[in-house]
Amino acid sequence: MIKATLRNPALRKRATQFGRLVRHSAVTPRAGSTYKPQLVHNGELGVTFIGHAAFFVQMGGLNVTIDPKTIFRPLISCW
């Protein structure tokens, strides 16, 4: 089935472009900067985007990590 699919010129072109993109992104160093979250004081609210869909929330002296992209249920941890 794969051989038959790759005979289609439009699909072959897309597959080639996708392969180039994946190879390029695999060898290109990541750009950008990372920052440590600035801790807030009691009575203040702080929200830090960790990545994808995860957040680090600080409120009322409580630190909460929210990550809804877990397998079975959202992860919410407090400390």
C-alpha positions as semicolon CSV with decimal commas, in nm:
position;residue;x (nm);y (nm);z (nm)
1;M;0,000;0,000;0,000
2;I;0,283;0,243;0,076
3;K;0,437;0,187;-0,267
4;A;0,103;0,256;-0,434
5;T;0,058;0,572;-0,228
6;L;0,403;0,705;-0,318
7;R;0,323;0,672;-0,687
8;N;0,087;0,967;-0,644
9;P;0,305;1,272;-0,726
10;A;0,118;1,507;-0,490
11;L;0,155;1,270;-0,193
12;R;0,519;1,203;-0,277
13;K;0,588;1,578;-0,282
14;R;0,419;1,624;0,058
15;A;0,609;1,330;0,206
16;T;0,938;1,474;0,078
17;Q;0,861;1,818;0,222
18;F;0,763;1,665;0,556
19;G;1,086;1,462;0,564
20;R;1,293;1,776;0,499
21;L;1,110;1,963;0,774
22;V;1,164;1,685;1,028
23;R;1,533;1,648;0,942
24;H;1,585;2,026;0,960
25;S;1,410;2,061;1,296
26;A;1,602;1,765;1,440
27;V;1,944;1,921;1,375
28;T;1,866;2,291;1,430
29;P;1,960;2,418;1,778
30;R;1,674;2,562;1,978
31;A;1,658;2,940;2,001
32;G;1,517;3,147;2,281
33;S;1,576;3,201;2,648
34;T;1,456;3,031;2,961
35;Y;1,365;3,219;3,274
36;K;1,307;3,111;3,630
37;P;0,963;3,210;3,759
38;Q;0,966;3,507;3,991
39;L;0,808;3,403;4,319
40;V;0,528;3,626;4,445
41;H;0,447;3,735;4,799
42;N;0,133;3,654;4,997
43;G;-0,169;3,835;4,860
44;E;-0,030;3,839;4,504
45;L;-0,113;3,620;4,206
46;G;0,148;3,483;3,968
47;V;0,095;3,267;3,660
48;T;0,386;3,119;3,464
49;F;0,339;2,931;3,135
50;I;0,557;2,618;3,154
51;G;0,491;2,479;2,809
52;H;0,229;2,319;2,586
53;A;-0,068;2,343;2,827
54;A;0,101;2,346;3,168
55;F;0,100;2,639;3,409
56;F;0,266;2,724;3,740
57;V;0,019;2,926;3,949
58;Q;0,112;3,105;4,272
59;M;-0,164;3,244;4,491
60;G;-0,197;3,319;4,858
61;G;0,137;3,159;4,946
62;L;0,042;2,836;4,764
63;N;0,224;2,704;4,455
64;V;0,014;2,497;4,212
65;T;0,128;2,313;3,898
66;I;-0,152;2,249;3,648
67;D;-0,094;2,008;3,358
68;P;-0,412;1,895;3,179
69;K;-0,225;1,682;2,924
70;T;-0,177;1,371;3,136
71;I;-0,300;1,029;3,029
72;F;-0,609;0,975;3,243
73;R;-0,681;1,288;3,446
74;P;-0,539;1,638;3,483
75;L;-0,241;1,669;3,714
76;I;-0,272;1,931;3,983
77;S;-0,005;1,935;4,249
78;C;0,024;2,179;4,537
79;W;0,311;2,252;4,770
